[in-house]
Amino acid sequence: MTDPSPHILVVDDNRDIRETLARYLVKNGLRATTAESAAHARKAMKAAVIDLVVLDIMMPGEDGLSLCRHLVETGSTPVILLTAMAEETDRVIGLEIGADDYVTKPFNPRELLARIKAVLRRTNATPKDRDPVETDEFRFDGWRLDVTKRELFDPEGVRVDLSSGEFQLLCAFLKRPNMVLNRDQLLDLTSGRSTNMFDRSIDNQVSRLRRKIEKDPKTPDFVKTVWGGGYMFAAKVEDDTK
């Protein structure tokens, strides 16, 4: 029978760190594989399904930031970075290129385990596109969003300026119309990987988006609040593949 517990890949050139951490994860109900370099990590990910990567930034050869960038660009496996206290710049770069979280060395294994579980919960809760759509344009109720140019036009053809966060939020809704999305899911689908985002910031983004696309933001027609659940985009959405 296949073991259903999450499979964690620990990548660190320090043998004591990676082996000790792997044993701790296994002791706490997870599966763990270790790799001493980015090259070994790539081989490990080809050999097995990995649910999350714990990745040291400073390694000889290909460093952790390069591997993190590769993982983000080629798949959806979440990444938690291991960094030294002095590596603040690398830590910020890692979050900017798509790492899900970071822990500084020396770290408390219990804290890292809690962060692993939190990232896995959020990742597993994120809804996938029902039918992934590669589209350059979305349309809803006379509105048109040019995805390539990141431009929104109202029913009269007037361009409505969107911030980066508002654009990402609108895209998340348009890809999943009539689907209830909670704050954690919206964070992950938009700016959840950013170091300065938190759940209530989604509420602020929704409020700003409503002010730009709703006739009456207080009684919205498009972005509906689902009490106890989150938000839902209630309009019929079309894309240029239809």
C-alpha positions, -999 to 999 in steps of 0.1 A, spaced: 0 0 0 13 35 -9 22 57 21 -1 87 19 20 109 43 36 139 27 71 134 12 96 160 21 129 165 3 157 180 25 185 196 5 215 207 24 253 202 19 257 198 57 252 161 64 244 165 101 216 191 94 199 171 66 201 137 83 190 150 117 161 169 102 150 140 81 149 117 111 129 143 130 104 146 101 100 109 99 95 107 137 66 131 133 47 112 106 63 125 74 84 108 47 118 123 41 145 120 14 178 139 16 200 154 -10 235 170 -5 233 192 -36 210 207 -62 221 180 -87 211 153 -62 179 171 -55 170 171 -92 176 133 -94 155 127 -62 126 147 -77 127 126 -109 127 94 -89 97 102 -66 68 125 -60 79 153 -37 53 173 -18 76 200 -4 113 209 -6 133 222 24 162 239 6 194 254 19 205 286 1 242 284 5 255 252 -12 286 246 -34 279 243 -71 244 253 -80 230 273 -51 196 271 -35 183 302 -51 190 288 -86 173 255 -77 143 274 -61 139 294 -93 139 262 -114 113 245 -91 90 275 -92 93 279 -130 88 242 -138 62 230 -113 41 237 -82 62 220 -55 64 244 -25 97 254 -12 109 265 23 143 281 24 170 275 51 191 306 55 217 320 77 209 351 97 233 372 76 217 362 43 188 387 44 192 398 8 192 362 -4 162 355 17 142 384 1 153 373 -33 141 338 -26 107 350 -16 105 372 -46 113 344 -70 86 322 -54 97 304 -22 68 298 1 86 305 34 120 306 51 136 295 84 169 309 97 197 288 110 201 276 136 164 266 136 141 249 159 129 216 143 95 220 159 91 255 143 102 242 109 77 213 112 49 237 119 59 258 89 60 227 67 25 217 78 12 252 73 25 254 37 12 220 29 -23 229 42 -24 260 21 -10 243 -10 -34 214 -7 -64 237 -1 -56 257 -32 -81 248 -60 -67 239 -93 -82 253 -125 -111 231 -135 -97 231 -170 -65 251 -172 -70 279 -196 -42 296 -215 -59 328 -227 -50 363 -236 -84 378 -228 -113 374 -203 -147 390 -208 -175 395 -182 -207 416 -184 -192 439 -210 -158 442 -193 -126 430 -210 -93 420 -193 -63 419 -216 -41 394 -197 -10 399 -219 -10 437 -215 -25 436 -180 -52 461 -191 -88 462 -180 -115 480 -200 -150 488 -188 -182 483 -210 -176 517 -226 -141 508 -236 -124 530 -210 -93 516 -195 -94 511 -157 -60 511 -141 -52 481 -119 -24 477 -94 -4 444 -96 -22 430 -67 -56 439 -81 -47 424 -115 -36 391 -99 -68 390 -77 -90 396 -107 -72 369 -127 -77 344 -98 -114 351 -98 -119 350 -136 -101 317 -138 -125 303 -112 -159 319 -117 -187 308 -93 -161 290 -70 -159 300 -33 -123 310 -25 -112 315 11 -85 340 21 -57 314 23 -65 302 -12 -66 337 -25 -33 345 -8 -17 315 -25 -32 323 -59 -21 359 -58 6 373 -34 7 344 -9 44 340 -15 52 376 -6 68 383 27 45 412 36 11 397 29 -14 384 54 -50 373 53 -67 406 60 -47 422 31 -69 401 8 -100 419 22 -83 452 14 -75 441 -22 -111 429 -27 -124 463 -15 -101 482 -38 -111 459 -68 -148 464 -60 -144 501 -61 -131 498 -97 -154 473 -112 -187 474 -92 -215 499 -98 -221 499 -61 -191 484 -41 -214 481 -10 -237 457 -29 -214 441 -54 -227 422 -84 -194 405 -93 -172 398 -62 -197 383 -37 -188 378 0 -196 342 11 -201 345 49 -178 320 67 -163 310 34 -146 338 15 -153 353 -19 -169 342 -52 -169 358 -86 -206 356 -96 -205 368 -132 -205 347 -164 -169 347 -177 -158 341 -212 -122 338 -226 -107 340 -261 -106 302 -264 -144 300 -267 
